[in-house]
């Protein structure tokens, strides 16, 4: 009886380790687990108190608002008018990864998987996404979509990196990792912690050394960080599951072609200013976040004229992420929240001949390519096996995975080529307002 009481006290204990609280929940804590949590916490501690960490007997957790201390957005040449907003990556919406990573029986590559959501978390509490965007083929770095530090804001107005933020080494020190992949393995910079050259990296930019065991490294070319997962992860809806959900109070914004971001300023805590050039003019987006998460935007044009928009914090809209907000338990189905018409959002990828228009033949060709990629020689794509298949790398390939249940028109658990093409053509006809068999001009503005 006495021993049971002692174990009970151990099970509810909390040990403070640096900035990390190690909490036992269902198993007795071990010195090894405490030591592991303290080791992982070291790079994150460099950014305390903005970044907070804790651990239980299985997972390490990272809390932050996702806003780095450095300037953001400057240098972006392909901008969708999104701006960095503080996120609530706390509590049940914190980042997490295994305290003790386990090598996967079938490692998954980021070339075919994880085009949504983060694949790693940087030491400054900013998530890192797949360098390839959610169309499954565009390298965000080469496309000019990233700022000077390798980041930009997503559909949830959430700032994140797409390449390893190796500039953080100056604050962390070369002996510590810059980030942790969401399978639990650390990611170091271009050299080993002792400064020696990196040798023998595998296809995921990782290798095993006597001193560190398995770990990843950053690189100046693709894959830039972990090119997949050596360790076990769960993939759901094209991303690692679970992970936090980003949110914004305003609806999605659309690309502003020709704009280049040339300045970003934190005017005061909670107030920011983005400066960009367009058509020879210098313009600004000034915005202030209130304590409830609402945002007031001021848009200043090249002549100094301004307009304002205000969004309530209670209207927050979910961005990419995976923990909540109506995701289906079977992993099939679109993320919640308002969206632009899909054909408009992906027009650039569908425009195979690059003439600024999307034709029915271009759409049907991609449908056939995606269908064959998933079905092979079969006559239908089986929904039960779809999520385990690598994503076909064209625009339709990602659409099929996200909207599989809607494409299965007769509910038989499979998608035929005809069902796929018919569904896409109905979308096309709805967007083709003048009925000329192609999408162009205002039809591609949403």
C-alpha positions in Angstrom: 0.0 0.0 0.0 2.8 2.3 0.9 4.6 1.6 -2.4 1.4 2.4 -4.3 1.1 5.8 -2.7 4.8 6.5 -3.6 4.1 5.6 -7.2 1.0 7.8 -7.2 3.1 10.8 -6.1 5.6 10.1 -8.8 3.0 9.9 -11.5 1.7 13.4 -10.8 5.1 15.0 -10.4 6.5 17.7 -12.5 10.3 18.2 -12.9 11.5 21.5 -14.1 14.4 21.2 -16.5 15.7 24.5 -17.8 12.6 25.9 -19.6 11.1 22.4 -19.9 8.6 20.9 -17.5 8.6 17.1 -17.7 5.2 15.8 -16.7 4.4 12.2 -16.1 0.9 11.1 -16.9 0.4 7.4 -17.1 3.9 5.9 -16.6 6.6 6.4 -14.0 9.2 8.9 -15.1 12.7 7.7 -15.8 16.0 9.5 -15.6 16.6 8.7 -19.3 13.3 10.5 -20.3 14.1 13.5 -18.2 17.6 13.7 -19.6 16.2 13.4 -23.2 13.6 16.2 -22.6 16.3 18.5 -21.2 18.6 17.8 -24.2 15.8 18.6 -26.7 14.9 21.7 -24.8 18.3 23.4 -25.2 18.0 25.0 -28.6 14.4 26.1 -27.9 15.5 27.7 -24.6 17.6 30.2 -26.6 14.3 31.8 -27.6 12.5 31.8 -24.2 10.2 33.2 -23.0 8.6 33.6 -26.5 9.0 29.8 -26.9 8.0 27.4 -24.2 8.5 23.7 -24.0 7.4 20.7 -21.9 7.3 16.9 -22.2 5.4 13.9 -21.0 6.6 10.3 -21.1 6.1 10.1 -24.9 6.1 13.5 -26.5 7.9 16.8 -26.5 5.7 19.9 -26.9 6.6 23.4 -28.3 4.4 26.5 -27.6 4.8 29.8 -29.4 2.9 32.4 -31.4 4.8 31.6 -34.6 6.2 35.1 -34.9 10.0 35.2 -35.3 12.2 38.1 -34.1 13.6 38.8 -37.5 12.1 40.8 -40.3 9.6 38.8 -42.4 8.3 38.8 -46.0 11.0 41.1 -47.5 12.1 39.8 -50.9 9.0 37.9 -51.8 8.2 38.2 -55.5 5.2 35.9 -55.7 2.7 37.2 -53.0 -0.8 36.2 -52.2 -1.4 39.2 -50.0 -1.2 37.2 -46.8 0.6 38.7 -43.8 2.1 37.3 -40.6 -0.4 37.1 -37.7 0.3 35.7 -34.2 -1.0 32.2 -33.9 -2.1 30.3 -30.8 0.3 27.3 -30.8 -0.4 26.6 -27.2 -2.1 24.0 -25.0 -3.8 21.4 -27.1 -2.8 23.3 -30.2 1.0 23.1 -29.5 3.6 21.5 -31.7 4.6 18.0 -30.8 6.9 15.2 -31.8 8.1 11.9 -30.2 10.4 12.2 -27.3 12.0 8.9 -28.5 11.8 8.7 -32.3 11.3 5.2 -33.8 12.8 4.3 -37.2 9.9 3.7 -39.7 9.5 0.3 -41.4 8.6 2.2 -44.6 10.1 5.7 -44.5 8.0 8.3 -46.4 9.5 10.8 -48.9 8.5 14.5 -48.9 8.6 14.3 -52.7 5.4 12.2 -52.7 3.9 13.0 -49.3 3.2 15.8 -46.8 2.4 18.7 -49.2 0.2 20.2 -46.5 1.2 21.3 -43.0 4.6 21.3 -41.4 7.3 18.7 -41.4 9.5 20.3 -38.7 9.5 22.9 -36.0 12.4 25.5 -35.8 14.0 26.3 -32.5 12.4 29.8 -32.5 8.9 28.2 -32.5 8.2 28.7 -36.2 6.9 25.7 -38.2 8.7 24.5 -41.3 6.7 23.2 -44.3 7.7 21.0 -47.2 9.8 23.0 -49.7 7.4 21.7 -52.4 4.1 23.6 -52.1 0.7 21.9 -52.0 0.5 21.5 -55.8 3.0 18.7 -55.4 5.6 20.1 -57.7 6.5 23.8 -57.2 9.8 24.5 -55.3 8.8 27.5 -53.2 12.3 28.8 -52.9 13.0 28.7 -56.6 9.6 30.2 -57.4 10.4 33.4 -55.5 7.7 32.8 -52.9 10.0 33.1 -49.9 11.6 36.0 -48.0 15.2 36.5 -47.1 14.9 34.0 -44.3 13.1 31.3 -46.2 9.6 32.0 -45.0 6.2 33.5 -45.9 2.7 33.6 -44.7 0.1 30.9 -45.6 -3.6 30.9 -46.1 -4.2 31.2 -42.3 -1.9 34.3 -42.3 0.5 32.0 -40.5 4.2 32.7 -41.0 6.3 29.6 -41.7 9.6 28.5 -43.3 9.9 26.2 -46.3 13.7 25.8 -46.0 15.9 25.2 -42.9 16.4 28.6 -41.1 20.1 28.2 -40.8 20.5 31.8 -39.7 19.3 30.7 -36.3 22.7 29.0 -35.7 24.0 32.4 -34.7 21.7 32.5 -31.7 21.8 28.8 -30.9 25.4 27.9 -31.6 26.7 25.3 -34.1 26.7 22.5 -31.5 22.9 22.4 -31.3 20.2 21.6 -33.8 18.4 24.3 -35.6 15.1 22.4 -35.7 13.4 19.1 -35.0 11.6 17.1 -37.6 8.1 16.0 -36.6 9.4 12.4 -36.4 11.5 13.5 -33.4 15.0 13.5 -35.1 17.1 16.7 -34.8 18.1 18.8 -37.8 21.5 20.4 -37.9 23.1 23.0 -40.2 25.6 22.4 -43.0 28.2 20.8 -40.7 28.4 18.4 -37.9 28.1 19.9 -34.4 32.0 19.8 -34.1 32.3 21.7 -37.3 33.4 18.7 -39.4 32.1 18.1 -42.9 28.9 16.1 -43.4 29.3 12.8 -45.2 27.1 10.0 -46.4 23.6 11.6 -46.3 20.7 9.5 -47.4 17.8 10.6 -49.6 16.2 12.4 -46.7 19.3 14.5 -45.9 20.0 12.3 -42.9 22.6 9.9 -41.6 23.8 8.1 -38.5 26.9 9.0 -36.5 28.4 7.4 -33.4 28.1 10.7 -31.5 24.5 11.6 -32.4 22.7 8.6 -33.8 20.4 9.4 -36.7 19.9 13.1 -37.5 19.2 15.3 -40.5 21.1 18.2 -42.0 20.2 21.4 -43.9 21.4 21.9 -47.5 21.6 24.9 -49.9 19.7 22.9 -52.5 16.6 20.6 -52.4 15.5 19.1 -50.1 16.9 22.0 -47.9 16.1 20.1 -44.7 14.6 16.6 -44.0 13.4 15.3 -47.4 11.0 13.0 -45.7 10.8 11.0 -42.5 13.3 8.4 -41.4 11.1 8.0 -38.3 7.5 6.9 -37.8 4.8 9.5 -38.4 1.1 9.4 -39.2 0.0 10.9 -42.5 -3.6 12.2 -42.7 -5.0 14.6 -45.3 -1.6 14.9 -46.8 0.2 16.1 -43.7 1.7 14.9 -40.4 -1.0 14.2 -37.9 -1.6 15.6 -35.4 -0.3 19.1 -35.6 -1.6 22.6 -34.7 -4.1 24.5 -36.7 -3.4 28.1 -37.8 -6.2 30.6 -38.1 -7.0 34.1 -39.5 -10.0 36.3 -39.0 -10.2 37.2 -42.7 -11.1 35.2 -45.8 -8.4 33.9 -48.1 -6.6 36.5 -50.3 -5.5 36.1 -53.9 -2.2 36.5 -55.7 -1.1 40.1 -56.4 0.8 39.6 -59.6 3.8 41.8 -60.1 4.1 42.8 -56.4 7.4 42.6 -54.6 7.7 43.1 -50.8 10.5 45.5 -50.0 9.9 46.3 -46.3 8.5 44.9 -43.0 8.3 46.8 -39.8 7.1 46.0 -36.3 5.8 49.5 -35.4 5.0 48.5 -31.9 3.9 45.2 -30.2 0.9 44.0 -32.1 1.2 46.6 -35.0 3.0 45.8 -38.2 3.6 47.4 -41.7 4.3 45.6 -45.0 5.7 47.7 -47.8 5.6 46.5 -51.4 6.0 47.8 -54.9 3.6 47.3 -57.8 3.5 48.9 -61.2 6.1 51.4 -60.2 4.3 52.5 -57.1 5.1 51.9 -53.4 2.2 50.7 -51.4 1.6 49.6 -47.8 -0.5 47.3 -45.7 -0.6 48.4 -42.1 -2.3 46.2 -39.6 -2.9 45.9 -35.8 -3.9 42.9 -33.9 -6.1 43.4 -30.8 -6.1 41.4 -27.6 -9.0 39.3 -28.8 -7.3 38.3 -32.0 -9.2 40.7 -34.2 -7.3 42.6 -36.9 -7.6 46.1 -38.4 -6.0 46.5 -41.8 -5.1 49.8 -43.5 -4.3 49.6 -47.2 -2.4 52.5 -48.6 -2.0 53.0 -52.3 0.7 54.7 -54.3 -1.0 58.1 -54.0 -1.3 57.8 -50.2 -5.0 57.1 -50.2 -6.1 54.5 -47.6 -8.9 52.2 -47.0 -9.6 50.1 -43.8 -11.0 46.7 -43.1 -11.6 45.3 -39.6 -12.1 41.6 -38.7 -13.3 40.3 -35.4 -11.3 37.8 -33.5 -14.5 35.7 -33.2 -14.5 35.3 -36.9 -11.2 33.4 -37.0 -10.9 31.1 -40.0 -8.8 27.9 -39.9 -5.7 27.6 -42.1 -3.7 24.5 -42.9 -3.1 22.3 -40.0 -4.4 19.1 -38.7 -5.6 18.8 -35.2 -9.2 20.2 -35.3 -11.7 22.2 -37.3 -13.7 19.4 -38.8 -11.2 17.1 -40.4 -12.7 13.7 -41.4 -11.7 10.7 -39.2 -10.9 8.7 -42.4 -8.5 11.4 -43.6 -10.5 12.0 -46.8 -12.2 15.4 -47.4 -11.3 19.1 -47.8 -10.1 21.2 -44.9 -12.8 23.5 -43.4 -13.0 27.3 -44.0 -13.9 29.4 -47.0 -11.9 28.8 -50.2 -11.5 30.4 -53.6 -12.9 28.3 -56.5 -10.4 25.4 -56.9 -10.0 26.0 -60.6 -9.1 29.6 -60.0 -6.6 28.7 -57.2 -4.8 26.2 -59.4 -5.2 27.9 -62.8 -1.4 28.4 -63.2 -0.8 24.7 -62.7 -3.6 23.6 -65.1 -2.4 26.0 -67.9 -0.1 23.5 -69.5 0.7 25.7 -72.6 1.2 28.8 -70.4 -1.0 31.0 -72.6 -2.9 32.5 -69.6 -6.0 30.4 -70.2 -7.2 27.0 -69.0 -9.0 24.8 -71.6 -11.2 21.8 -71.2 -8.5 19.6 -72.9 -5.8 20.8 -70.5 -8.1 19.9 -67.6 -9.1 16.5 -68.9 -5.5 15.6 -69.8 -4.5 16.2 -66.2 -7.5 14.2 -65.0 -6.4 11.2 -67.1 -2.8 11.6 -65.9 -3.8 11.6 -62.2 -6.3 8.7 -62.7 -3.6 6.5 -64.3 -1.1 7.5 -61.6 -3.5 6.3 -58.8 -5.3 3.4 -60.6 -2.4 2.0 -62.8 -4.0 -0.6 -65.0 -7.1 -0.9 -62.8 -10.5 0.5 -63.9 -11.1 2.5 -60.7 -9.2 4.2 -57.8 -10.1 2.4 -54.5 -10.7 5.0 -51.8 -9.6 2.5 -49.1 -6.1 2.4 -50.5 -5.9 6.0 -51.8 -4.3 7.6 -48.7 -1.4 5.1 -48.7 -0.6 5.9 -52.3 2.0 8.7 -53.1 0.3 11.8 -54.4 0.4 12.1 -58.1 2.4 15.3 -58.8 0.0 17.4 -60.8 -2.8 19.7 -59.7 -5.5 17.0 -60.1 -3.5 14.5 -58.1 -3.8 16.6 -54.9 -7.5 17.3 -55.6 -8.3 13.6 -55.9 -6.9 12.9 -52.4 -8.6 15.8 -50.7 -12.0 15.4 -52.4 -12.1 11.6 -52.9 -15.5 11.1 -51.2 -17.2 13.8 -53.4 -15.7 12.3 -56.6 -17.1 8.9 -55.7 -20.5 9.8 -57.2 -22.3 6.4 -56.8 -20.8 5.7 -53.3 -19.3 2.4 -54.2 -15.9 3.2 -52.6 -14.1 3.8 -55.8 -13.6 6.6 -58.4 -13.7 5.8 -62.2 -12.0 7.9 -64.8 -15.4 9.1 -66.0 -16.5 10.1 -62.5 -13.3 12.2 -62.1 -13.6 13.9 -65.5 -17.3 14.5 -65.2 -16.9 16.1 -61.8 -14.1 18.4 -63.0 -16.0 19.4 -66.1 -19.0 20.4 -64.0 -16.7 22.7 -62.0 -15.3 24.0 -65.3 -18.7 24.8 -66.8 -19.8 26.6 -63.6 -16.7 28.9 -63.8 -16.8 29.3 -67.6 -19.3 32.2 -67.4 -19.3 33.1 -71.1 -19.4 29.4 -72.2 -16.5 29.6 -74.7 -14.9 26.4 -73.4 -11.9 28.1 -71.7 -11.3 30.0 -68.5 -9.7 33.4 -69.0 -9.8 37.0 -67.9 -12.3 37.6 -65.0 -13.2 33.9 -64.9 -9.7 33.4 -63.3 -10.2 36.1 -60.7 -12.5 34.0 -58.5 
